[in-house]
């Protein structure tokens, strides 16, 4: 059985995402972008959705699973989202 990666709440918060309420079976995190809002929804079955609102329109960037943190960071770069955590102060 394959194993999948989901970012932890701590990792998402370090990347600027804030946790929001979500229905059972989901965890929802969002952060502002240069032109809208970026949201990651994590599901209990290890699937995730990345979606972005730009100029009032919803753009679905990705829905599926990733195998590792490195793959998740590449995915964020592919949809032009910042993937680096800011330096600790």
Buried (B, 14 or more C-beta within 10 A) or exposed (E): EEEBBBBEEEBBBBBBBEEEEEEEEBBBBBBEBEEBEBBBBBBEEBBBBBBBBEEEEEEEBBEEBBEEBEEBBEBBEEBEBBBEBEEEE
